[in-house]
């Protein structure tokens, strides 16, 4: 679990830094519209949303409360990998080093 926490923290810190970098030096509206003009921009977007769906499917299974399911869905759609890393970190710290509890949440 220590390695998993380290990887999740690494992802969280890296994506946090990149978001800050993007807001400081980039123009989201302009650059996103240009990116979508390219085939690989569309491929990257589809790839991103497939990963959102996969991680969110796991979250949907793990969470009992519908409110949390909907909340995490919205957060992932808006914040992407930032929210996914945050969810994984929360799950890792709540599981008490139990892999089964980490993977299944309250559905054990």
N, C-alpha and C positions, 0 to 999 in steps of 0.2 A: 504494500500500500504506500510505502514511503516513495517508491519510484513513481507510482501513479500520481501522487500528490505533487511531486516535483515537476512532472510533465505538465500537469494541469496548471500549476502556478506559472511555469515557463510560458505556456500558451496564453494565459491570461495577461501576463505582463507584456509579452510581445505584441499581442493584438491591441492592448491598451495604448502602448507607445505608438503603434502605427495609426490608430484612430486619431490621437492627438496630432501626430505628424501630418496626417491628411487634412485635418481641419485648419492647421496653421499654414501649410504650404500649398494646399490644393483648392480646387473649385469643384465641389461634388457634382453639382448640376451639369456644368459644362463638360467635365471629364467623363461622367457616366454616360452622357448622351453620345459622346465621341466613341467611347469604348463599345457601346452597343451597335455601332456601325460596322464593327469587325466581327468576323465569324468566331474568332477565339474569345471575344468578349461575351458572345452568346453562349459558347461552350462553357466558359468559366461560370457564368450565371446559372446554367442548368446544373453543373457540377456542385455548386454551392447549395442550391436548393435541394438536391438529392441528399446531401449530407445533413441539411436541416431536417428533412423528413425522417431520415434514419435515427438521428439523435432524439428528435421529438417523439418518435414512436416508442423509444425506450422510456422517455420521461412520462408519456401517457400511461404506459404500463406500470411504472413505479409509483406514480402519485395516485392517491385515493380520492382526494378532494377535487371536484370539477373546477373550482375556482383556481387552484394551483395549476391544473392542466391548461386552462385558458390563459392564465397569466404568463406561464412559461412559453406558450405558443406565441403570444404577442411579443414577448421580450426577444425570442429567437428571431422572429421575422424582422424586428427593428434593429436589434444589436448583433445578430449573427453569432459568429464564433466567440465574441465577448460573453454573451449570455450562456452559450453552451459550456465554455470553460468555467464560468461561475457556477452553473448548476452542478457540473462534475465535482468541483471543489467542495461545494456544500454537501453533496452526497458522500464524498470520501470522508469528510470530517464527521458526518453523522453515523457512519456505518460501524464505528468502533473496530476497525480493522477486520471486519467480517465481509469476505468477498460476496457471499450469498446475499447478505443484507444490502451491500452496495449495488449489486446487479438487480435484485428484485424489489428493493424498497420495502413497502408495507405489504407486499403480495406474497410473502413467504408461506 
